[in-house]
Amino acid sequence: MKIVIVGAGKVGSTLADQLTREGHDIILIDNDRDVVRRISDELDVLTVYGNGASLDVQKDADVEHSGLLIAVTPQDELNLMCCILARKLGCQNTIARVRNPEYARQSYFLKDELGLSMIVNPEWTTAREIFRLMQFPAFMKRDSFAKGRADIVEILIKEGSFLDGVVLRELHKKMSIRVLVCAVQRESEVIIPDGSFRLEAGDKIYVTAPTTDLVELTRIIGAKNHKAKNVLIIGGSRIAEYLTDMLIKTGARVKIIEKDYERSLFLAETFPEAIIINADGSSQGVLRAENAAQVDTLITLTNMDEENLIISFYANHIGVPQVITKVNRTEYTELFRDKGIYRAFSPKLMCADNIIRYVRAMQNTEGSAILSLHHLVNDQVHALECNVTEKTLHLGKTLAEIQLKPNLLVACINRMGRVIIPSGKDTLRVGDTVVVVTTTDRVILDLNDIFVQEV
């Protein structure tokens, strides 16, 4: 499919890179000549210099013959204008990034009139994901599949843990629920394990389980799973605004430290149930005065990555049970995970991932078997959700009879809403969706790509 992307920032360049690798023809528009030149050198995409809301520029980018236009510039108004113009030119599908809550509400109301196929709000998405993760503090990361019926969760194995020393083929004998360890990170090595693999303390494991069994999973591994009741948020950003609304509805006590006086007043008026402190949340004195060591969860949401990371280090040092960190520069994420910053979120990457999932859904209506994709182990492993169709090979055969390619496994089967954590006795049927986990060096465009081809 021919896709035009307006805006070559972090989101736009990430989209261009991923969608190019998936076989799409990408045309990237940006009004910064240096950025256009750099992207042209780094990626196999066509580039157009200019204002994406200009009729001439969109014609130069051949928008009228494109299947989709994605507008992800920093300006909401520009993104909406790009989409309106693209629709007038004949582009049938448009996606706009809209960050202002007021614009977002109006845009949803006017979605059809504006010709928008999708609206993405990175701040709301990030708040929702943080809120979901807070429900299970034992997990460092949580990705959902099968329309929310199954999850892949990341767990750190500690010394003396129930999982320390367990051989995977024996795992089902030790647990009252069926789960599957689908990936392991051991120091710098990433492994797609088989039944003979032995877990060790220090491993970060990715476990597939039905969503309904997550509470039981935390109990079995001996992890504390107390939902946050006392939350401290550093930085009164839009993410903080969305998240505070979600937390208050659950009865949580929320305190926000925001150093901008006008923003503090706005938050105090918007959330009378919360405590708003007008102060510098990066100050240890302020954090001590506000009893940061006594909270269940501390979340850093300032606009500076360095500030968020330093506060998070301090929160870990004083023993806060759950620390969640916002980062924009994603290259920091894995570096600081080894230093104790396990739960880090990037709004820009989440925005890109949501758009990519939408593009795959568009392809699915055109016959593609790939439904969604999630990144695991710092993007070294992919978990793909795929349709089983009449064209899928080996229908009716047990998984034990099917030869899969190396470094690949079937982690989950969704059969008419019933989640199956597969064993060698399970089969694939038309109408199933399956989650396949593999390393990122293997390209999967169709479910048949996972099978060893018979000669």
C-alpha positions in Angstrom: 0.0 0.0 0.0 1.2 3.5 -0.7 1.2 5.5 2.5 2.0 9.3 2.9 3.4 10.4 6.3 3.4 14.0 7.2 5.9 14.8 9.9 9.4 13.2 10.2 9.9 13.4 13.9 10.3 10.4 16.2 6.8 9.1 15.5 7.0 9.7 11.7 10.4 8.2 11.3 9.5 5.2 13.4 6.4 4.6 11.3 8.3 5.0 8.0 11.0 2.5 9.1 8.5 -0.1 10.3 6.0 0.2 7.5 8.8 0.1 4.9 10.0 -3.2 6.4 6.5 -4.5 6.1 6.5 -3.9 2.3 4.6 -0.6 2.1 5.6 2.3 -0.3 6.3 5.3 2.0 6.4 8.9 1.0 7.5 11.2 3.9 6.7 15.0 4.0 8.4 17.4 6.3 9.2 21.2 6.2 12.7 20.8 7.7 15.1 20.4 4.8 17.9 18.8 7.0 15.5 16.3 8.4 14.2 15.3 5.0 17.8 14.9 3.8 18.7 12.7 6.8 15.6 10.5 6.4 16.3 10.1 2.7 19.8 8.9 3.5 18.8 6.5 6.4 15.5 5.0 5.1 14.3 3.5 1.8 11.5 6.0 1.4 10.6 8.8 -0.9 10.8 12.3 0.7 9.1 15.6 -0.1 10.2 18.9 1.4 7.4 21.3 2.2 4.2 22.1 4.2 2.1 18.9 4.5 -1.1 21.1 4.5 -0.2 22.6 1.1 -2.2 21.4 -1.9 0.9 21.5 -4.2 3.0 19.5 -1.7 0.3 16.8 -1.3 0.0 16.6 -5.1 3.8 16.2 -5.3 3.5 13.3 -2.8 0.8 11.7 -4.9 -1.7 11.8 -2.0 -4.7 11.3 -4.3 -3.4 7.9 -5.3 -2.4 6.8 -1.8 -4.2 4.4 0.4 -3.5 6.2 3.6 -2.2 9.6 4.9 -0.9 9.8 8.4 -0.3 13.3 9.9 1.9 13.2 13.0 3.5 16.7 13.1 3.7 18.5 16.5 0.7 20.7 15.7 -2.8 19.3 16.1 -4.3 21.9 13.8 -1.8 21.1 11.0 -2.5 17.4 11.3 -6.3 17.9 11.0 -5.8 20.2 8.0 -3.6 17.7 6.3 -6.3 15.0 6.7 -9.1 17.2 5.5 -7.1 18.2 2.4 -6.1 14.6 1.7 -9.7 13.5 1.8 -10.6 16.3 -0.7 -7.9 14.9 -3.0 -9.4 11.4 -2.9 -7.3 9.6 -0.2 -9.9 7.4 1.5 -8.1 6.8 4.8 -6.5 9.4 7.1 -5.0 9.3 10.6 -4.3 12.4 12.7 -2.3 12.7 15.9 -4.3 15.1 18.2 -2.9 15.8 21.6 -5.0 18.7 22.9 -7.8 17.1 25.0 -10.3 19.8 23.8 -9.4 19.2 20.2 -9.5 15.5 20.7 -13.1 15.6 22.1 -14.2 17.9 19.2 -12.4 15.7 16.6 -14.2 12.5 17.8 -17.5 14.4 17.6 -16.6 15.6 14.1 -14.8 12.5 13.0 -16.9 11.7 10.0 -17.2 15.3 8.9 -13.4 15.7 9.0 -12.9 12.5 7.1 -10.8 10.9 9.8 -10.3 7.1 9.9 -8.5 7.3 13.3 -7.4 9.8 15.9 -4.4 9.0 18.1 -3.8 10.7 21.4 -0.3 9.6 22.8 -0.9 11.1 26.2 -4.2 9.4 26.8 -2.8 6.1 25.4 0.2 6.3 27.8 -2.1 7.1 30.8 -4.2 4.1 29.9 -1.2 1.7 29.7 0.3 3.0 32.9 -3.1 2.5 34.6 -3.3 -1.1 33.3 0.2 -1.9 34.5 -0.6 -0.5 37.9 -3.2 -3.2 38.4 -0.4 -5.8 38.4 2.7 -4.3 40.1 4.4 -7.7 39.9 4.8 -7.3 36.1 7.3 -5.0 34.5 5.5 -4.9 31.2 2.1 -6.1 29.9 0.9 -6.6 26.3 -2.6 -7.8 25.5 -3.8 -10.0 22.6 -6.9 -11.9 21.5 -9.1 -8.8 22.1 -7.9 -8.5 25.7 -8.4 -12.1 26.6 -4.6 -13.0 26.8 -1.5 -11.2 27.9 2.2 -11.5 27.6 3.8 -10.2 30.8 7.4 -9.6 31.8 8.6 -11.0 35.1 12.1 -10.7 36.7 13.2 -13.9 38.4 14.7 -13.1 41.8 17.0 -15.2 44.0 14.9 -17.8 45.8 11.9 -17.3 43.5 9.5 -20.1 42.9 10.7 -20.0 39.2 14.5 -20.1 40.0 15.9 -23.3 38.7 12.7 -24.6 37.1 13.0 -26.6 33.8 10.3 -25.4 31.5 8.9 -28.9 30.6 8.2 -29.3 34.4 6.6 -25.9 34.9 3.0 -27.1 34.3 3.4 -29.6 37.1 4.2 -26.8 39.6 1.4 -24.5 38.6 -2.4 -24.7 38.9 -2.8 -22.7 35.7 -1.3 -23.2 32.2 1.2 -20.6 31.1 3.9 -20.5 28.5 7.4 -18.9 28.8 7.8 -17.6 25.3 11.0 -15.5 25.6 13.9 -15.1 28.0 16.5 -12.4 28.3 19.6 -13.6 30.2 22.0 -10.7 30.5 22.6 -9.6 26.8 21.3 -12.9 25.3 17.8 -13.3 24.0 16.4 -16.8 23.9 13.2 -18.4 22.5 13.2 -21.4 24.9 12.2 -25.0 24.4 11.1 -27.5 27.1 14.7 -28.3 28.2 15.5 -24.7 29.1 16.3 -24.0 32.8 15.3 -20.7 34.3 17.8 -18.8 36.6 17.7 -15.9 39.0 18.2 -12.7 37.1 16.4 -13.9 34.0 13.7 -11.6 32.5 11.0 -13.9 31.2 8.0 -13.2 29.0 5.0 -15.3 30.0 1.8 -15.9 28.0 -1.3 -16.4 30.1 -5.1 -15.9 29.9 -6.0 -12.4 31.3 -8.3 -14.1 33.8 -5.4 -16.0 35.3 -3.0 -13.0 35.9 -4.0 -12.6 39.6 -3.4 -16.3 40.2 -0.1 -16.1 38.4 1.1 -13.4 40.7 0.0 -15.5 43.7 1.8 -18.6 42.5 5.1 -16.8 41.9 4.9 -15.3 45.4 4.7 -11.7 44.1 2.9 -8.9 46.0 0.0 -7.6 43.9 -1.4 -4.8 46.0 -3.2 -2.3 43.8 -1.9 1.2 44.3 -3.9 3.2 46.8 -1.5 6.0 47.5 0.0 7.5 44.3 2.5 10.4 43.9 2.8 11.9 40.4 5.8 14.2 39.6 4.8 16.6 36.8 1.3 17.8 36.1 1.3 17.0 32.4 -1.6 15.9 30.2 -0.7 12.3 30.9 -1.0 13.1 34.6 -4.4 14.7 33.9 -5.7 11.6 32.2 -4.2 9.3 34.7 -5.5 11.2 37.7 -9.0 10.9 36.4 -8.7 7.2 36.0 -7.1 6.7 39.5 -9.6 8.8 41.4 -12.5 6.7 39.9 -10.9 3.6 41.6 -10.7 5.4 45.0 -6.9 5.9 44.9 -5.4 8.8 46.8 -3.5 11.0 44.3 -0.9 13.7 45.0 0.6 15.7 42.1 3.8 17.8 42.4 3.9 20.5 39.7 6.3 23.4 39.6 4.3 25.7 37.3 1.9 27.8 39.4 -0.8 28.2 36.7 -0.8 24.5 35.8 -1.1 23.7 39.5 -4.2 25.9 39.8 -5.8 24.3 36.8 -5.2 20.8 38.3 -6.5 21.8 41.7 -9.7 23.1 40.1 -10.1 20.1 37.9 -9.4 17.5 40.6 -10.6 18.7 44.0 -10.2 15.1 45.3 -6.5 15.2 44.6 -3.7 17.0 46.5 -1.8 19.4 44.3 1.6 20.7 45.4 3.2 23.7 43.7 6.8 22.8 44.0 9.9 21.3 42.2 9.4 17.5 42.3 13.0 16.9 41.4 14.1 18.3 44.8 14.9 15.6 47.4 13.8 18.0 50.1 10.4 18.4 48.5 10.1 14.6 48.1 11.0 14.0 51.7 8.6 16.7 52.9 5.8 15.0 50.9 6.6 11.6 52.3 7.6 10.0 49.0 9.0 7.0 50.8 5.5 6.1 52.1 3.6 5.9 48.7 2.7 2.7 46.9 3.5 4.1 43.5 5.6 7.1 42.2 5.2 8.1 38.6 7.5 10.6 36.9 5.8 12.6 34.1 7.9 15.8 33.7 8.9 16.9 30.2 12.6 16.1 30.8 13.8 12.5 30.5 16.9 13.2 32.6 14.7 14.6 35.4 12.3 11.7 35.3 15.2 9.2 35.4 17.0 10.9 38.4 13.7 11.1 40.4 13.0 7.4 39.6 16.5 6.4 40.8 15.9 8.3 44.0 12.5 6.6 44.4 14.0 3.2 44.0 16.7 4.1 46.5 14.2 5.1 49.2 12.2 1.9 48.6 9.1 3.0 46.7 7.4 -0.4 45.8 6.4 0.7 42.2 8.2 3.3 40.1 7.0 4.2 36.6 9.0 6.5 34.3 8.1 8.4 31.2 10.9 8.6 28.6 10.8 10.3 25.2 14.3 9.2 24.0 13.7 5.4 23.8 17.4 4.6 23.5 17.5 5.3 27.3 15.0 2.6 28.1 17.1 -0.6 28.0 20.2 1.1 29.4 18.4 2.1 32.6 16.4 -1.1 32.9 19.6 -2.7 34.1 19.9 0.0 36.7 16.5 -0.7 38.2 14.2 1.4 36.0 12.0 -1.4 34.8 8.7 0.3 34.0 9.4 2.9 31.4 6.9 4.3 28.8 7.4 6.3 25.7 4.3 8.1 24.4 5.8 8.6 21.0 6.5 4.8 20.5 3.0 4.0 21.8 1.5 6.4 19.3 3.5 4.7 16.5 2.6 1.2 17.6 -1.2 2.1 17.6 -1.0 3.4 14.1 0.9 0.4 12.9 -1.7 -1.9 14.4 -4.4 0.1 12.5 -2.5 -0.3 9.2 -2.3 -4.0 9.8 -6.1 -4.1 10.5 -6.6 -2.3 7.2 -4.5 -5.0 5.5 -6.5 -7.7 7.2 -9.7 -6.5 5.6 -7.8 -7.0 2.3 -6.8 -10.5 3.1 -3.6 -10.2 5.2 -3.2 -12.7 8.1 -1.3 -10.4 10.4 -3.6 -8.7 13.0 -1.2 -7.0 15.4 2.4 -6.9 16.6 4.0 -6.1 19.9 7.7 -5.4 20.7 9.4 -7.5 23.5 12.9 -7.5 24.9 13.8 -4.0 23.7 12.5 -4.8 20.2 14.7 -7.9 19.9 11.6 -10.1 19.9 8.2 -9.7 18.2 4.9 -11.2 19.2 2.6 -11.3 16.2 -1.1 -12.1 16.3 -2.2 -13.9 13.1 -5.4 -15.2 11.5 -5.7 -18.9 10.6 -7.4 -19.0 7.2 -8.3 -21.7 4.7 -4.9 -21.1 3.1 -3.0 -21.8 6.3 -0.9 -25.0 6.0 -1.1 -28.0 8.4 -4.7 -27.4 9.4 -5.8 -30.2 11.8 -2.3 -31.4 12.5 -1.1 -31.3 16.1 1.6 -28.8 16.9 3.9 -31.7 17.7 3.6 -32.9 14.1 4.4 -29.5 12.6 8.0 -28.4 12.1 8.4 -24.7 12.9 11.4 -22.6 11.9 14.1 -22.0 14.5 13.7 -19.4 17.2 10.0 -19.4 16.9 7.0 -20.7 18.9 3.2 -20.5 19.0 2.4 -18.8 22.3 -1.4 -18.7 22.3 -4.5 -19.8 20.4 -7.7 -17.8 20.6 -10.6 -20.1 19.5 -14.0 -18.4 19.4 -13.1 -16.4 22.5 -11.5 -19.3 24.4 -7.8 -18.8 25.1 -5.6 -21.9 24.7 -2.1 -22.0 26.0 -0.9 -24.6 23.5 0.8 -27.9 24.0 2.0 -30.4 21.4 -1.5 -31.9 21.3 -3.3 -28.8 20.1 -4.2 -28.0 16.5 -4.8 -25.0 14.3 -8.3 -24.5 12.9 -9.8 -22.0 10.5 -11.1 -19.0 12.4 -8.5 -19.2 15.1 -6.1 -16.4 15.9 -2.7 -17.3 17.1 0.2 -15.4 18.8 3.6 -16.2 17.4 6.8 -15.2 19.1 10.0 -14.9 17.2 13.2 -12.9 17.0 13.1 -9.7 15.0 15.5 -10.9 12.3 12.8 -13.2 11.0 10.3 -11.6 8.7 6.7 -12.9 9.0 4.1 -11.5 6.6 1.8 -14.5 6.7 1.2 -17.3 9.2 2.6 -19.8 6.7 6.0 -18.1 7.1 6.5 -19.8 10.4 6.5 -23.3 9.0 9.5 -25.2 7.6 8.6 -25.7 3.9 8.3 -29.4 2.9 10.5 -30.3 -0.1 
